[in-house]
């Protein structure tokens, strides 16, 4: 059984899949409390659903792209058979994970979009650094950046680990409504970083407070 916060159909707002129609499966529960978290309602709200029931709900939308997110989805054991079943059905599966849990059990065909927590999140000490060596060529790494200190932290991690060579994309995302994307863009250009600026386009379409989008 899974504890599901919400299942909805929307436009993918992040990653290299941004702009595509996508079904989102948001699981309940998270072991982190990031200062900028935009989904605190997923900490506790949810209902029990079987893997079969989740798959039936996804099928109603007829969309090939599915993202499993949270909360932190890897806290729930049945997330692994869910991802396997989605892959068997021919779906493109994205996993949004905070980076604090070992990702080695995630099926190789799943696109892992893994956070590396920056200092302003308050959770940088929880990063599972061994996960960097577990990334595959289709995976993506995301840094959510609140200010200059976070930027310098992220920049140094990218350089130290040559992240752009390990995975499909390195995403630098400004905290929405806090860090001006123009400032982050200028820092990236100045340092000639091989990263992708990411804006959460769903928030620009529906607003930062909207749920189920």
C-alpha positions as a Python dict, from the first residue, in 0.01 Angstrom:
ca = {
    (1, 'X'): (0, 0, 0),
    (2, 'X'): (99, 358, -64),
    (3, 'X'): (-4, 676, 115),
    (4, 'X'): (-93, 918, -164),
    (5, 'X'): (-128, 1291, -115),
    (6, 'X'): (-260, 1368, -464),
    (7, 'X'): (-262, 1249, -824),
    (8, 'X'): (-311, 1515, -1090),
    (9, 'X'): (-256, 1600, -1455),
    (10, 'X'): (-65, 1917, -1534),
    (11, 'X'): (220, 2072, -1729),
    (12, 'X'): (562, 1959, -1612),
    (13, 'X'): (718, 2269, -1458),
    (14, 'X'): (1075, 2151, -1397),
    (15, 'X'): (1363, 1943, -1535),
    (16, 'X'): (1446, 1899, -1903),
    (17, 'X'): (1089, 1770, -1946),
    (18, 'X'): (943, 2113, -1859),
    (19, 'X'): (646, 2211, -2069),
    (20, 'X'): (521, 1856, -2134),
    (21, 'X'): (188, 1719, -2012),
    (22, 'X'): (254, 1494, -1713),
    (23, 'X'): (70, 1294, -1450),
    (24, 'X'): (204, 1365, -1101),
    (25, 'X'): (181, 1110, -820),
    (26, 'X'): (259, 1288, -495),
    (27, 'X'): (335, 1059, -201),
    (28, 'X'): (281, 1161, 160),
    (29, 'X'): (564, 1203, 409),
    (30, 'X'): (906, 1365, 422),
    (31, 'X'): (1199, 1334, 662),
    (32, 'X'): (1331, 1682, 572),
    (33, 'X'): (1199, 2027, 657),
    (34, 'X'): (1359, 2258, 400),
    (35, 'X'): (1312, 2626, 477),
    (36, 'X'): (1176, 2698, 129),
    (37, 'X'): (951, 2389, 99),
    (38, 'X'): (648, 2462, -120),
    (39, 'X'): (452, 2144, -43),
    (40, 'X'): (429, 2118, 338),
    (41, 'X'): (76, 1981, 298),
    (42, 'X'): (240, 1660, 173),
    (43, 'X'): (403, 1598, 512),
    (44, 'X'): (92, 1437, 661),
    (45, 'X'): (-212, 1461, 430),
    (46, 'X'): (-297, 1151, 228),
    (47, 'X'): (-499, 837, 175),
    (48, 'X'): (-404, 471, 144),
    (49, 'X'): (-409, 334, -210),
    (50, 'X'): (-290, 9, -360),
    (51, 'X'): (-39, 14, -646),
    (52, 'X'): (-317, -113, -875),
    (53, 'X'): (-548, 172, -772),
    (54, 'X'): (-275, 429, -836),
    (55, 'X'): (-211, 282, -1182),
    (56, 'X'): (-582, 292, -1264),
    (57, 'X'): (-596, 660, -1168),
    (58, 'X'): (-293, 737, -1385),
    (59, 'X'): (-444, 550, -1681),
    (60, 'X'): (-745, 783, -1682),
    (61, 'X'): (-528, 1069, -1810),
    (62, 'X'): (-375, 886, -2107),
    (63, 'X'): (-44, 1066, -2068),
    (64, 'X'): (287, 880, -2122),
    (65, 'X'): (495, 1097, -1885),
    (66, 'X'): (458, 1029, -1511),
    (67, 'X'): (642, 1191, -1221),
    (68, 'X'): (660, 1028, -878),
    (69, 'X'): (720, 1298, -619),
    (70, 'X'): (647, 1399, -261),
    (71, 'X'): (718, 1466, 12),
    (72, 'X'): (998, 1215, -22),
    (73, 'X'): (870, 920, -226),
    (74, 'X'): (1158, 685, -141),
    (75, 'X'): (1035, 665, 219),
    (76, 'X'): (757, 431, 104),
    (77, 'X'): (857, 76, 19),
    (78, 'X'): (585, 24, -241),
    (79, 'X'): (717, 309, -452),
    (80, 'X'): (960, 60, -608),
    (81, 'X'): (695, -177, -748),
    (82, 'X'): (497, 129, -857),
    (83, 'X'): (789, 254, -1065),
    (84, 'X'): (850, -95, -1207),
    (85, 'X'): (486, -129, -1310),
    (86, 'X'): (489, 213, -1475),
    (87, 'X'): (797, 121, -1675),
    (88, 'X'): (642, -212, -1777),
    (89, 'X'): (342, -17, -1907),
    (90, 'X'): (573, 184, -2135),
    (91, 'X'): (564, 509, -1937),
    (92, 'X'): (847, 757, -1911),
    (93, 'X'): (898, 781, -1535),
    (94, 'X'): (1056, 1070, -1347),
    (95, 'X'): (1142, 1045, -978),
    (96, 'X'): (1178, 1364, -775),
    (97, 'X'): (1388, 1286, -467),
    (98, 'X'): (1557, 1497, -202),
    (99, 'X'): (1893, 1322, -228),
    (100, 'X'): (1913, 1212, 135),
    (101, 'X'): (1816, 848, 66),
    (102, 'X'): (2021, 588, -122),
    (103, 'X'): (1898, 586, -484),
    (104, 'X'): (2063, 258, -583),
    (105, 'X'): (1733, 62, -566),
    (106, 'X'): (1559, 292, -813),
    (107, 'X'): (1513, 113, -1148),
    (108, 'X'): (1776, 219, -1398),
    (109, 'X'): (1521, 329, -1659),
    (110, 'X'): (1368, 583, -1419),
    (111, 'X'): (1492, 940, -1467),
    (112, 'X'): (1604, 1048, -1122),
    (113, 'X'): (1578, 1422, -1058),
    (114, 'X'): (1783, 1446, -739),
    (115, 'X'): (1823, 1746, -515),
    (116, 'X'): (2148, 1848, -357),
    (117, 'X'): (2043, 2058, -60),
    (118, 'X'): (2213, 2396, -24),
    (119, 'X'): (2290, 2560, 314),
    (120, 'X'): (1989, 2796, 322),
    (121, 'X'): (1756, 2496, 304),
    (122, 'X'): (1866, 2405, 657),
    (123, 'X'): (1914, 2044, 543),
    (124, 'X'): (2253, 2043, 369),
    (125, 'X'): (2393, 1813, 637),
    (126, 'X'): (2151, 1542, 520),
    (127, 'X'): (2290, 1514, 165),
    (128, 'X'): (2384, 1153, 81),
    (129, 'X'): (2702, 1230, -110),
    (130, 'X'): (2747, 870, -222),
    (131, 'X'): (2442, 922, -445),
    (132, 'X'): (2655, 1126, -683),
    (133, 'X'): (2837, 808, -783),
    (134, 'X'): (2501, 634, -830),
    (135, 'X'): (2375, 879, -1094),
    (136, 'X'): (2323, 756, -1448),
    (137, 'X'): (2356, 936, -1778),
    (138, 'X'): (1980, 1005, -1799),
    (139, 'X'): (1954, 1148, -1445),
    (140, 'X'): (1939, 1513, -1341),
    (141, 'X'): (2068, 1702, -1038),
    (142, 'X'): (1885, 2004, -898),
    (143, 'X'): (2007, 2281, -667),
    (144, 'X'): (1743, 2512, -517),
    (145, 'X'): (1923, 2841, -456),
    (146, 'X'): (1814, 3111, -214),
    (147, 'X'): (2105, 3355, -244),
    (148, 'X'): (2472, 3407, -321),
    (149, 'X'): (2592, 3167, -51),
    (150, 'X'): (2381, 2885, -191),
    (151, 'X'): (2502, 2967, -540),
    (152, 'X'): (2869, 2944, -442),
    (153, 'X'): (2803, 2616, -259),
    (154, 'X'): (2631, 2471, -567),
    (155, 'X'): (2894, 2604, -806),
    (156, 'X'): (3171, 2440, -605),
    (157, 'X'): (2988, 2105, -593),
    (158, 'X'): (2935, 2111, -969),
    (159, 'X'): (3303, 2180, -1031),
    (160, 'X'): (3435, 1935, -771),
    (161, 'X'): (3232, 1645, -903),
    (162, 'X'): (3215, 1745, -1272),
    (163, 'X'): (2841, 1689, -1246),
    (164, 'X'): (2773, 1789, -1605),
    (165, 'X'): (2968, 1479, -1713),
    (166, 'X'): (2785, 1242, -1482),
    (167, 'X'): (2424, 1315, -1574),
    (168, 'X'): (2193, 1459, -1835),
    (169, 'X'): (2148, 1802, -1674),
    (170, 'X'): (2247, 2015, -1377),
    (171, 'X'): (1959, 2244, -1279),
    (172, 'X'): (1995, 2570, -1085),
    (173, 'X'): (1655, 2682, -958),
    (174, 'X'): (1605, 3013, -771),
    (175, 'X'): (1372, 3001, -474),
    (176, 'X'): (1051, 3138, -625),
    (177, 'X'): (977, 3493, -513),
    (178, 'X'): (1302, 3518, -315),
    (179, 'X'): (1600, 3513, -552),
    (180, 'X'): (1573, 3720, -870),
    (181, 'X'): (1630, 3486, -1167),
    (182, 'X'): (1822, 3767, -1337),
    (183, 'X'): (2081, 3768, -1058),
    (184, 'X'): (2120, 3390, -1075),
    (185, 'X'): (2152, 3409, -1453),
    (186, 'X'): (2429, 3667, -1426),
    (187, 'X'): (2622, 3455, -1175),
    (188, 'X'): (2598, 3151, -1402),
    (189, 'X'): (2718, 3351, -1702),
    (190, 'X'): (3000, 3515, -1511),
    (191, 'X'): (3135, 3178, -1395),
    (192, 'X'): (3061, 3007, -1728),
    (193, 'X'): (2897, 2719, -1547),
    (194, 'X'): (2773, 2422, -1756),
    (195, 'X'): (2431, 2427, -1590),
    (196, 'X'): (2071, 2497, -1686),
    (197, 'X'): (1870, 2779, -1526),
    (198, 'X'): (1537, 2636, -1416),
    (199, 'X'): (1225, 2838, -1345),
    (200, 'X'): (923, 2659, -1201),
    (201, 'X'): (693, 2737, -1492),
    (202, 'X'): (382, 2593, -1323),
    (203, 'X'): (410, 2870, -1063),
    (204, 'X'): (426, 3134, -1335),
    (205, 'X'): (115, 2985, -1499),
    (206, 'X'): (-107, 2914, -1198),
    (207, 'X'): (60, 3101, -911),
    (208, 'X'): (281, 2980, -629),
    (209, 'X'): (-4, 2889, -394),
    (210, 'X'): (-202, 2667, -634),
    (211, 'X'): (-228, 2295, -553),
    (212, 'X'): (-280, 2012, -797),
    (213, 'X'): (-93, 2184, -1078),
}
